[in-house]
Amino acid sequence: MIETEGLIEQHIHGAFGCDFMNCSEKELLEVSDLLAQSGVCAYFPTIMTDAIDKIKERISVIKSAQSHQKTNTAQIAGIHLEGPFINPEKSGIHEKKYILPLKIELYKKLEDEIIKIITISPELDTDGGFIEYLKSKNIKISLGHSIGTNLTDINQVTHLYNAMGAFSHRGNSTVVSALNNNDIYVEIIADSMHVSDEVLDITFRLKSKDKLLLISDALPMTHSNETEGYFAGQKIYNKNGKLVNSDSVIAGSSKLLCDIVKNLADKKILNFNNAIDLASTNLLNYHNLKNNLKVYWNDDFTINKTKFI
């Protein structure tokens, strides 16, 4: 067996049939245990674009669950707020009716210290005041659902290649800026569906290894028996492992982080140890988190067992 530290999941919307936008505190605590069995030592429940009152209610539930967690479980390290301050032109699966302009007074309506990461579209912050306010709160700012190319004051990029300005060999683009700037981190969903294997290979050769963060972007249907369900106010279908809406817009991943590590190692896109660095070491360092889990992997890169330390 191979022993590694625990994985860190900083972008996950749910799993095991549990939707972080609708679940109870009890269900969230149960998911924490199941994630620990899947090799995750800490995670950031990710809240979607929605009405402000709904977002506030979700924050309250997650905070309560965090305060009642035991030590031997996947720890809720904070919330990743993905929206509602994003560009409608790159909304993806997010409901456009809930998207808000980048105004400090609107953010203050849902503001909470448990928010540690926020995905925004910086090009819509016309005077820079919104970003400066977030920086003053020590929130990690992620460019996502965006057509922006200016990465000044940005800590990271949300799910590289997805819902952003595509690669262009002439002029500026979000993807080129993200790949070319090694001062920022980039999330990437390496499930071979959101990003092709060839592009994954190119990305891992171009971008500094210590600035790459593997994420799952898992949905509630992930690791469940559900073949269809509702997410972000719409019907989602599992098409041979690809989760899409009725317009075939990809919604999120059907894989957890352990599955993504296995996918990369099986296909030799990355060797196993490098994949672990991107799913564990880089994230532990980025968020200054302490690992509390040992993960034991079989030779076929599946998890044999996990043990708290």
N, C-alpha and C positions, 0 to 999 in steps of 0.2 A: 504493500500500500504506500501511497504518497501522502505526506502530511503537509498541510498548508494552514495559513491563518484564515480567519473567516472572511467572507465576501461582504462588500458594502454596496447596497442597492440605493442609489440616489434618485432614481426616476422609475417609480412603479405605481400604477393606478389601482392595483388589487391583484388577487389571485385566489385560487381554490374556491371560486364562486363568490368571493367577497369583493364588493365594490367600495372603495374608500370614500366615494361620494354619497353612499347610502347606508353603510354598515353601522352596526351598533358598536359600542365600546367592547362588549364581550366578544363579538366577532373579530374585531381588530386584534384583541389579545390572542385569540385562537390562531389568527394568521401569523402573528409574531412567532408562535411556537412552530408552526409549519415551515416558516421561512428559515428558522434556525436548523431544522432538520434538512433543509435544502442548502445549508452551508452559509447562510447569511447571519452575520453577527450584529449588523445595524442597518437601518433603512430609513428613508425619507418618504413617508406617504405623500403621494403627489396629487394635488387638488387641481381639478380642471376649471376652465372658464365656466362661470355660472353666475347666478344672481348674487349680489353682495350678501344678502341675508343667508343664503344657502352656504356660501363660503364660510361665513362667520360660524354657522352652526357646525360645519365640518371641522373647523379649527377647534371648537370647544370639545367635540367628541374625541379628537385625536389627542388633545392636551390631557384630557381626563384619563385616557388609556395610557398615555406616557407616564402619568403620575402613579398608576396602579400596576406598572410592570414589575415582574419579579426579575431577579438578576440573571437566571439561566434561561434567557429567551433572546430573540433578535430585538435589539433595543431601538426604539423610535428616537432617532437622532435629531429630528426636526421635520418641518414640512417643506416640500418643494411646491411652490405656488406656480403652476404653469398657466399663465393668463390670470385675469382677463385683459391684461394690458399688452395686447398683441396686435399685429397688423391683419386686418380683415382679408387682405389679398392673399395671405398665407395661413388662413385659419385652419386648414386641414379638417380634422374631425370636430374641432371646437365650434360651438354654436355661436354664430355671428351676432345674434340678438343680444348676447351678454357681453360682448367685447366693449371695453371702456377705453377712453383716451388716457394718456399718461399724465394724470393730474394728481398732485400730492394730496389734495383734499379728498379725492376718491380712495386713494390707498389708505388713508388714515381711518376710513370707515371700517376696514377689515384688518388693520394692522395688529400684529401680535408678535411677541418675542420668539415664539416657536417657529416662525417663518425664517428659514436659514438660506434658502435658495429661491430666486424668483426669475422666471422666464419672461422676458419682455421684448418688445421691438424698439430698440434704441432710436431708430430713425424718426420715430414719432415723438420723441422728447425734444421738442423744437428749441427750448431754451436751456436744456441740460439740467434743469432743476430737479426733475424726478429722479434721475440717476444719482445726483449729488445727495439727495435725501436718503436714498437706499444705502449709499456708501456710508453715510453717517450712522446708520444702524448696523453696520458690519454684516450686511446681507450679501451673499454671493450672487452677483448679477449675471444672468445667462441670456445671451442673444438667441432668440428662437421665434419661429413663426414670423419671420422677418425677411425683408429684402435689403436690410442695411448692410453696409460694408465697413463702417467705422467701428473699430473694436476698442477705441479709447475708453478706459474705465470699465471694461467688461472683464469678468473673471473667466467666463467659459462660454461655450456654444452648446445649445440644446440639440440633441440628436442630429449630428452632422449629416448633411445632404437632404434631410427630410424637412419639408415646410420652410424652405429658405431659397434665396437666389442661387441658381445653379452655377456650376463651373463654367467660366467663359474664358476663352483664350484672348479676347479683346476686351479691354476695359475692366472695371471692378466687378466683383461679385462676392456674396457672402461666403461661399465655399472657399474661394481663392484666399480671401482675407483670413479665414479661420485656419487654413492649412499653412499659410505663410507666416503667421504670427505665433512664434513659439513661447510667447509670454502668457498665452492663455491656454486653458484646458478645452478639450472637445469631448462631448459625449458621443458615443456611437453605438447603434443597435446592430450587433454583429450576428444576427439570426439568419443571414443569407437571404432574407426576404425584403427587409427595409433597404439593404445595401447589398449589391452583388458581391460575390466572392472576389472577383477581379478588382473591383474598386476597394474592397477591404484590404486586399494585398497591397495595392498602391498606397493607400492611406497609411498603413502601418510602416511602410518604407519612407514615406514623406515626412510624417509628423513625428516630432520628438516623442519617444516612448513614454517619458515621464509626464507627458501632458495629455495622454489618452486615457479616457475613462469608459470602461464598458458599462452599459446599462441594459436593462431588459425592456423598459417601457411596457411591462406586462399589464394585461387587462384582467378583469374579474374572471373571464373564461379560462385563463391560463391555469393549467393543471387542475382542470375540472372536467366533468362529463358533459358539460354544455357544448352544444354545436351551434347555438345561436343565443343571443341575449340582447340586452339593452345597455348602451353606454353613451354618455354625452347626448342623451335625449333621442337616440336613434337606434334602429335595429342593427346588430352586428352579427355577421356570419363567419363561421370557421370554414374557409375554403382550402382544404388540404394543408392546414396549419397556418394559413394566412388569414388574419382577422380583418375583414373589410365591411363597409356599409353597403347599402343597396346600390350605390353609385360606383362601387369597387374602389372607393378611397380607403387606403390602408389606415387602420385605426390604432394599432398597437401590436405588441408581440404576444405570441402564444407560448413563449419560452421564458423561463426564469434565468437568472444569471448563471447558475450551474450548468444549464443546458447550453448556454452561449459559449461558456468556456469549453465544454465538450465539443461543440460544433467546430470551433476554431482549431482545437487540438486534433480532432479526427481528420479534418481536411488539410492539416499541416499549413494552415494560413498563418498561425503562430504556434510556436512550441508551447507546451503546457505551462511551463514556468513563466513565460512571458505573458500568457493569457491571464494567469493568476495575478501578476503584477498590475495589470490593467483593471482587474476586477476587485483587487484587494489592496495591495501596497500603495498604489497611487492615490486611492480614495481615502485610506487611513491617513496618509500624509496631508492630503488636500484639506480634509476636515478636522485634522488634529484629533482623531479618535483613537481610543485604546481598544485593541482586539481582546475579546473574551471567549474566543471559540477556536478550537482546533478541528480541522476538516480532514477526514481520511478518505482518499480517493482510490478506487480500484484502477487496475492497469488499463481498463477501457475508458477511463476518465468519468466514470459514474461515481457518485458518492456512496461510500460504504457505511460510514457513520460520522457523527459529529460529537464533540465533547467540550463542555464548558470548562474554562480554566480560571 
